[in-house]
Amino acid sequence: MDEITSTSAPEVDREQPAKGSGRPKDPATRKAALIATLVALPVTVAVAGITFARLAPDTPAAEPSPTATTARAQATTPVEMAAPALDARPAVVCRALVSQLPDSVRELRQRPVTAGPEQNAAYGDPALTVACGGAEPTVDATADVWTVNKVCWFAEQKSDATVLTTVDRETAVTVTVPLSYEQPLQWVTPISDTIVASVPSGGAVPAGCRA
């Protein structure tokens, strides 16, 4: 550690009156002494301030602010979901899909489900759900559909959620996105990647999703 030294005001050469003379100091000399003292005082204060600043602990870094990818606080209780019986082939496909789904969808962590863990999955609170093997909606050839990472989705707006269902796969996959999560198509991006890897394409693809 650096040694701390203090700087004192320089001594002022004061002219002493002749012994026994009793004559007061020359006014010019007294004025020079006063100026020297006033100059020395700010220098001393400045040096002390610099020394203190060097030894004082650094200001703590501010806590990072939350980002879009920061995990939300959420419940860990099972999410209630139905599990209709599946035929042999859809059951195999759905099991493959669910086994490859990510542990989180954006900042939403996966939660257990009350039924059909081999065909259902849920994320976050409120729960975004993934159901495999349900009925595929009837979609006109000219209906509005959206391609997300090579998967064709049809959207149906409910009072409390947007329901997105695949319309270009051998086995349908339905993702229900609560209204509190904005831009629902962005939430199916990682799910689309898993669907491409595990659910074969099939069926008539609506015109809006044709390459």
Secondary structure, DSSP 8 states (H G I E B T S, - for coil): ------------------TTT-----HHHHHHHHHHHHHHHHHHHHHHHHHHHHHS-----------TTS------S-B--------HHHHHHHHHHHHHS-SEETTEEEE-BSS-TTTEEEETTTTEEEEES-------TTS-EEEETTEEEEEEE-SSEEEEEESSBSS-EEEEEETTSSSHHHHTHHHHHHHHHHS-B-S---GGG--
